[in-house]
Amino acid sequence: MDRLMTIDEVAQYMQVSRFTVYRLAKRNSLPGTKIGRQWRFQKEEIDRWVREQLPRES
């Protein structure tokens, strides 16, 4: 299993703001888990989510 990523690490990885990551996670749009008061994310799940967001070619 991959190491869990923090909101800051996901934001840097995706090149978006911390607020964007937090908002997506809170809406259950971005796959993540809240452990206590902190969000954690698996890189492979983030990669899968990003691929699913890309427009599909016809």
LINJORA-V22578 format. One line per field, one symbol per residue. phi: phi as a letter, one per 20 degrees, with the letter a starting at -180 (. if undefined). psi: psi as a letter, one per 30 degrees, with the letter a starting at -180 (. if undefined). A space follows every 50 residues. Layout:
# LINJORA-V22578
phi=???
psi=???
This chain:
# LINJORA-V22578
phi=.fffdegfffgffelcfggfffffffemeefbcedmddeccegfffgfff gfeffeee
psi=klkkkleeeeeeefhlleeeeeeeeeggekjlkkjcgkkkkkeeeeeeee effkkkk.
